[in-house]
């Protein structure tokens, strides 16, 4: 499988975020995760601005796979974006 640039913007307490992390790990996909609620001050504000640019509702999880953005835990969309069967 080709390397995908996968980043998850999440909340550490969110069940959908946890399910997304678990699913990607089970698929052996390497990803970066940013737990927004664990950030403080300017760093948190900057990340929230980044999220709003790709997901104006600023809801979680917001998953960026290459140029594709998926909002919420949607296994089928994640698989398609990753090129998984």
MMTF fields as JSON, N, C-alpha, C and O atoms, coordinates in Angstrom:
{
  "mmtfVersion": "1.0.0",
  "mmtfProducer": "UNKNOWN",
  "numBonds": 339,
  "numAtoms": 340,
  "numGroups": 85,
  "numChains": 1,
  "numModels": 1,
  "chainsPerModel": [1],
  "groupsPerChain": [85],
  "chainIdList": ["A"],
  "bondAtomList": [4, 2, 8, 6, 12, 10, 16, 14, 20, 18, 24, 22, 28, 26, 32, 30, 36, 34, 40, 38, 44, 42, 48, 46, 52, 50, 56, 54, 60, 58, 64, 62, 68, 66, 72, 70, 76, 74, 80, 78, 84, 82, 88, 86, 92, 90, 96, 94, 100, 98, 104, 102, 108, 106, 112, 110, 116, 114, 120, 118, 124, 122, 128, 126, 132, 130, 136, 134, 140, 138, 144, 142, 148, 146, 152, 150, 156, 154, 160, 158, 164, 162, 168, 166, 172, 170, 176, 174, 180, 178, 184, 182, 188, 186, 192, 190, 196, 194, 200, 198, 204, 202, 208, 206, 212, 210, 216, 214, 220, 218, 224, 222, 228, 226, 232, 230, 236, 234, 240, 238, 244, 242, 248, 246, 252, 250, 256, 254, 260, 258, 264, 262, 268, 266, 272, 270, 276, 274, 280, 278, 284, 282, 288, 286, 292, 290, 296, 294, 300, 298, 304, 302, 308, 306, 312, 310, 316, 314, 320, 318, 324, 322, 328, 326, 332, 330, 336, 334],
  "bondOrderList": [1, 1, 1, 1, 1, 1, 1, 1, 1, 1, 1, 1, 1, 1, 1, 1, 1, 1, 1, 1, 1, 1, 1, 1, 1, 1, 1, 1, 1, 1, 1, 1, 1, 1, 1, 1, 1, 1, 1, 1, 1, 1, 1, 1, 1, 1, 1, 1, 1, 1, 1, 1, 1, 1, 1, 1, 1, 1, 1, 1, 1, 1, 1, 1, 1, 1, 1, 1, 1, 1, 1, 1, 1, 1, 1, 1, 1, 1, 1, 1, 1, 1, 1, 1],
  "groupList": [{"groupName": "UNK", "atomNameList": ["N", "CA", "C", "O"], "elementList": ["N", "C", "C", "O"], "formalChargeList": [0, 0, 0, 0], "bondAtomList": [1, 0, 2, 1, 3, 2], "bondOrderList": [1, 1, 2], "singleLetterCode": "X", "chemCompType": "L-PEPTIDE LINKING"}],
  "groupTypeList": [0, 0, 0, 0, 0, 0, 0, 0, 0, 0, 0, 0, 0, 0, 0, 0, 0, 0, 0, 0, 0, 0, 0, 0, 0, 0, 0, 0, 0, 0, 0, 0, 0, 0, 0, 0, 0, 0, 0, 0, 0, 0, 0, 0, 0, 0, 0, 0, 0, 0, 0, 0, 0, 0, 0, 0, 0, 0, 0, 0, 0, 0, 0, 0, 0, 0, 0, 0, 0, 0, 0, 0, 0, 0, 0, 0, 0, 0, 0, 0, 0, 0, 0, 0, 0],
  "groupIdList": [1, 2, 3, 4, 5, 6, 7, 8, 9, 10, 11, 12, 13, 14, 15, 16, 17, 18, 19, 20, 21, 22, 23, 24, 25, 26, 27, 28, 29, 30, 31, 32, 33, 34, 35, 36, 37, 38, 39, 40, 41, 42, 43, 44, 45, 46, 47, 48, 49, 50, 51, 52, 53, 54, 55, 56, 57, 58, 59, 60, 61, 62, 63, 64, 65, 66, 67, 68, 69, 70, 71, 72, 73, 74, 75, 76, 77, 78, 79, 80, 81, 82, 83, 84, 85],
  "secStructList": [7, 7, 7, 7, 7, 3, 3, 3, 3, 3, 7, 6, 6, 7, 2, 2, 2, 2, 2, 2, 2, 2, 2, 2, 2, 2, 6, 6, 7, 7, 7, 3, 3, 3, 3, 4, 4, 4, 7, 7, 2, 2, 2, 2, 2, 2, 2, 2, 2, 2, 2, 2, 2, 2, 7, 6, 6, 7, 7, 1, 7, 3, 3, 3, 3, 6, 6, 3, 3, 3, 3, 1, 7, 7, 2, 2, 2, 2, 2, 2, 2, 2, 6, 7, 7],
  "xCoordList": [0.852, 0.0, 0.888, 1.887, 0.522, 1.281, 1.131, 0.104, 2.166, 2.098, 1.092, 1.141, 0.211, -0.759, -0.39, 0.054, -0.578, -0.352, -1.659, -2.597, -1.72, -2.963, -2.787, -1.852, -3.707, -3.7, -5.124, -6.093, -5.223, -6.514, -6.509, -5.619, -7.506, -7.753, -8.857, -9.944, -8.576, -9.475, -9.607, -8.916, -10.521, -10.653, -10.327, -10.79, -9.544, -9.079, -10.219, -10.062, -11.349, -12.471, -13.573, -14.569, -13.416, -14.46, -14.475, -13.45, -15.629, -15.726, -15.531, -14.941, -16.008, -15.828, -14.354, -13.854, -13.677, -12.24, -11.466, -10.562, -11.823, -11.156, -11.396, -10.487, -12.627, -12.951, -12.142, -11.699, -11.952, -11.164, -9.718, -9.138, -9.133, -7.75, -7.617, -6.671, -8.565, -8.536, -8.625, -7.876, -9.531, -9.717, -8.44, -8.008, -7.843, -6.615, -5.475, -4.693, -5.389, -4.349, -4.559, -3.6, -5.827, -6.136, -5.787, -5.414, -5.911, -5.571, -4.078, -3.615, -3.335, -1.892, -1.532, -0.561, -2.335, -2.098, -1.358, -1.763, -0.281, 0.463, -0.243, -0.608, -0.434, -1.129, -0.576, 0.01, -0.782, -0.477, -1.783, -2.825, -1.737, -2.946, -2.688, -1.635, -3.674, -3.614, -4.875, -5.983, -4.694, -5.811, -5.952, -5.242, -6.879, -7.032, -7.319, -6.839, -8.101, -8.464, -7.286, -7.377, -6.186, -5.016, -4.018, -3.009, -4.32, -3.46, -3.899, -5.024, -3.001, -3.304, -3.008, -2.205, -3.664, -3.336, -3.22, -4.092, -2.108, -1.905, -1.842, -2.333, -1.235, -1.145, -2.548, -2.832, -3.411, -4.784, -5.535, -6.22, -5.403, -6.084, -5.616, -6.428, -4.32, -3.765, -4.292, -4.656, -4.333, -4.833, -6.323, -6.765, -7.102, -8.531, -8.758, -9.699, -7.912, -8.007, -7.712, -8.379, -6.713, -6.399, -7.59, -7.937, -8.212, -9.364, -10.506, -11.132, -10.782, -11.89, -11.698, -12.677, -10.45, -10.194, -10.648, -11.086, -10.549, -10.934, -12.285, -12.884, -12.764, -14.051, -14.658, -14.457, -15.4, -15.936, -16.759, -16.849, -17.364, -18.146, -17.24, -17.677, -15.977, -14.974, -15.436, -15.384, -15.887, -16.338, -15.272, -14.359, -15.407, -14.367, -14.935, -16.069, -14.172, -12.851, -12.913, -13.866, -11.904, -11.685, -10.437, -9.362, -10.589, -9.518, -9.08, -9.899, -7.795, -7.242, -6.359, -5.362, -6.74, -5.972, -5.558, -6.369, -4.293, -3.843, -4.61, -4.553, -5.336, -6.135, -7.596, -8.382, -7.961, -9.356, -9.603, -8.78, -10.744, -11.135, -12.395, -13.371, -12.355, -13.506, -13.851, -12.995, -15.11, -15.568, -16.407, -17.433, -15.961, -16.67, -16.038, -15.162, -16.504, -15.987, -16.783, -17.88, -16.231, -16.907, -15.962, -15.168, -16.06, -15.127, -15.0, -13.889, -16.128, -16.074, -15.356, -14.545, -15.64, -14.965, -13.47, -12.651, -13.123, -11.702, -11.011, -9.919, -11.636, -11.059, -10.841, -9.779, -11.863, -11.751, -10.625, -9.856, -10.524, -9.485, -8.088, -7.123, -7.996, -6.707, -6.412, -5.299, -7.419, -7.253, -7.251, -6.613, -7.967, -8.059, -9.259, -10.257, -9.154, -10.299, -11.475, -12.503],
  "yCoordList": [-1.187, 0.0, 1.237, 1.295, 2.215, 3.465, 4.208, 4.111, 4.946, 5.714, 6.852, 7.605, 6.965, 8.053, 8.992, 8.562, 10.261, 11.242, 11.349, 12.013, 10.696, 10.621, 11.385, 11.142, 12.313, 13.073, 13.075, 13.28, 12.841, 12.865, 14.013, 14.117, 14.859, 15.877, 15.288, 14.987, 15.123, 14.377, 15.03, 15.993, 14.464, 14.797, 13.518, 12.439, 13.631, 12.437, 11.634, 10.438, 12.262, 11.581, 11.14, 10.56, 11.399, 11.146, 9.68, 9.15, 9.027, 7.608, 7.395, 6.391, 8.308, 8.183, 8.359, 7.705, 9.241, 9.448, 8.187, 7.767, 7.592, 6.362, 5.235, 4.461, 5.144, 4.108, 4.314, 3.346, 5.563, 5.865, 5.431, 4.798, 5.771, 5.377, 3.848, 3.308, 3.168, 1.707, 1.109, 0.192, 1.624, 1.121, 1.292, 0.356, 2.474, 2.709, 1.812, 1.303, 1.625, 0.739, -0.695, -1.386, -1.153, -2.513, -2.694, -3.787, -1.613, -1.655, -1.423, -1.377, -1.277, -1.048, 0.208, 0.233, 1.246, 2.533, 3.429, 3.567, 4.028, 4.981, 6.325, 6.763, 6.976, 8.259, 9.163, 8.71, 10.461, 11.458, 11.797, 11.884, 11.985, 12.363, 13.601, 13.761, 14.471, 15.663, 15.648, 15.832, 15.426, 15.495, 16.96, 17.455, 17.634, 19.081, 19.499, 20.538, 18.692, 19.057, 18.986, 19.489, 18.369, 18.28, 19.421, 19.543, 20.245, 21.395, 22.607, 22.657, 23.586, 24.797, 26.043, 26.018, 27.117, 28.448, 28.612, 28.187, 29.248, 29.572, 28.33, 28.337, 27.26, 26.027, 25.482, 25.069, 25.487, 25.012, 25.891, 25.387, 27.214, 28.134, 27.925, 27.926, 27.748, 27.551, 26.264, 26.257, 25.188, 23.913, 24.017, 23.502, 24.673, 24.836, 25.644, 25.37, 26.632, 27.394, 26.485, 26.575, 25.608, 24.65, 23.734, 23.483, 23.238, 22.344, 23.085, 22.533, 24.315, 25.084, 25.318, 25.448, 25.374, 25.564, 24.355, 24.507, 23.16, 21.955, 21.394, 20.581, 21.828, 21.388, 22.571, 22.705, 23.427, 24.64, 24.405, 25.292, 23.214, 22.912, 22.583, 22.585, 22.302, 22.016, 20.889, 21.001, 19.801, 18.64, 17.549, 17.61, 16.557, 15.547, 14.146, 13.92, 13.188, 13.377, 14.028, 13.827, 14.796, 15.303, 14.588, 14.718, 13.833, 12.987, 13.52, 13.722, 13.74, 14.201, 13.097, 12.713, 12.594, 11.545, 12.116, 12.226, 12.475, 13.178, 14.484, 15.318, 14.668, 15.88, 15.681, 16.627, 14.462, 14.164, 14.39, 14.033, 14.986, 15.228, 14.414, 14.464, 13.673, 12.886, 13.373, 13.436, 13.713, 14.193, 13.096, 12.689, 12.625, 11.56, 10.212, 10.077, 9.217, 7.856, 7.15, 6.653, 7.107, 6.508, 5.5, 5.832, 4.264, 3.213, 3.108, 3.066, 3.065, 2.856, 4.005, 3.768, 5.235, 6.385, 6.372, 6.705, 5.989, 5.909, 4.848, 5.085, 3.676, 2.606, 3.066, 2.838, 3.722, 4.184, 5.207, 5.148, 6.133, 7.164, 6.551, 7.062, 5.455, 4.776, 3.757, 3.24, 3.469, 2.453, 1.038, 0.145, 0.842, -0.484, -1.236, -0.629, -2.562, -3.357, -3.349, -3.963],
  "zCoordList": [0.0, 0.0, 0.0, 0.717, -0.799, -0.856, 0.469, 1.141, 0.827, 2.065, 1.907, 0.935, 2.84, 2.853, 3.988, 5.053, 3.746, 4.789, 5.573, 5.133, 6.734, 7.512, 8.818, 9.582, 9.054, 10.299, 10.85, 10.119, 12.157, 12.836, 13.841, 14.686, 13.733, 14.753, 15.619, 15.127, 16.909, 17.775, 19.143, 19.475, 19.922, 21.337, 22.102, 21.733, 23.148, 23.87, 24.494, 24.742, 24.749, 25.413, 24.449, 24.883, 23.173, 22.17, 21.737, 21.307, 21.847, 21.482, 19.981, 19.58, 19.15, 17.696, 17.322, 16.407, 18.034, 17.805, 18.18, 17.457, 19.306, 19.746, 18.747, 18.448, 18.232, 17.249, 15.964, 15.346, 15.569, 14.375, 14.563, 13.681, 15.711, 16.006, 15.985, 15.412, 16.611, 16.68, 15.277, 14.939, 14.473, 13.109, 12.282, 11.608, 12.331, 11.561, 12.045, 11.242, 13.352, 13.897, 13.439, 13.095, 13.434, 12.981, 11.504, 11.077, 10.726, 9.297, 9.074, 7.934, 10.161, 10.129, 9.344, 8.587, 9.541, 8.902, 9.889, 11.044, 9.427, 10.249, 10.157, 9.066, 11.287, 11.284, 12.37, 13.353, 12.16, 13.182, 13.871, 13.222, 15.161, 15.893, 16.71, 17.327, 16.701, 17.538, 18.398, 17.895, 19.698, 20.64, 21.04, 21.916, 20.38, 20.52, 21.963, 22.417, 22.684, 24.053, 25.021, 26.141, 24.605, 25.476, 25.229, 25.925, 24.231, 23.933, 24.745, 25.244, 24.874, 25.628, 24.805, 23.872, 25.168, 24.689, 23.192, 22.434, 22.768, 21.362, 20.484, 19.356, 21.002, 20.224, 19.922, 18.798, 20.926, 20.737, 19.745, 18.855, 19.901, 18.978, 17.544, 16.619, 17.353, 16.01, 15.374, 14.198, 16.142, 15.615, 15.291, 14.263, 16.15, 15.87, 14.597, 13.852, 14.34, 13.089, 11.897, 10.866, 12.038, 10.971, 10.705, 9.551, 11.765, 11.615, 10.915, 10.009, 11.319, 10.728, 9.236, 8.501, 8.782, 7.35, 6.537, 5.396, 7.108, 6.375, 6.82, 6.116, 7.989, 8.528, 9.289, 10.496, 8.579, 9.207, 10.473, 11.322, 10.611, 11.82, 12.996, 14.147, 12.7, 13.732, 14.656, 15.881, 14.031, 14.793, 14.713, 13.89, 15.581, 15.706, 15.624, 16.048, 15.085, 14.516, 13.138, 12.385, 12.828, 11.484, 10.991, 11.576, 9.912, 9.409, 8.052, 7.156, 7.914, 6.639, 6.09, 6.702, 4.925, 4.249, 2.904, 1.985, 2.8, 1.597, 1.487, 2.39, 0.371, 0.179, 0.582, 0.548, 0.961, 1.307, 2.791, 3.634, 3.095, 4.481, 4.775, 4.026, 5.865, 6.312, 7.71, 8.593, 7.893, 9.197, 9.83, 9.285, 10.983, 11.678, 11.395, 10.541, 12.135, 11.992, 10.918, 11.173, 9.709, 8.555, 7.929, 7.048, 8.396, 7.974, 6.466, 5.939, 5.767, 4.322, 3.622, 2.727, 4.012, 3.403, 3.708, 2.851, 4.923, 5.303, 4.455, 3.938, 4.306, 3.497, 2.066, 1.486, 1.493, 0.115, -0.032, -0.992, 0.902, 0.835, 0.953, 0.384, 1.695, 1.871, 0.78, 0.685, -0.046, -1.081, -0.528, -1.085, 0.571, 1.188, 0.623, 0.234, 0.58, 0.065, 1.017, 0.733]
}
